[in-house]
Amino acid sequence: MAARRAVRAALKTGDPKALRRARTEVQTAKVALGERGPVWWTDGTPDQNRRMVADTPYAAWHAALDAR
């Protein structure tokens, strides 16, 4: 969270070097948490990211949610 706050502070001050440094810290933290970087799991299922739910195997489940 400190890195995110540093990004906000750098945006307010308009310091491009501080912004670059803060964004690098955010990237490093996200990679360490597994949010970015190489995939660390292999469950064998196809990736459904960046697809509309209507175009996935979850379409019927999602339609049932909308009907409520």
ABEGO torsion letter per residue (X at the ends): XAAAAAAAAAAAAGBAAAAAAAAAAAAAAAAAAGABEBBABBAGBBBABGBBAAABAAAAAAAAAAAX
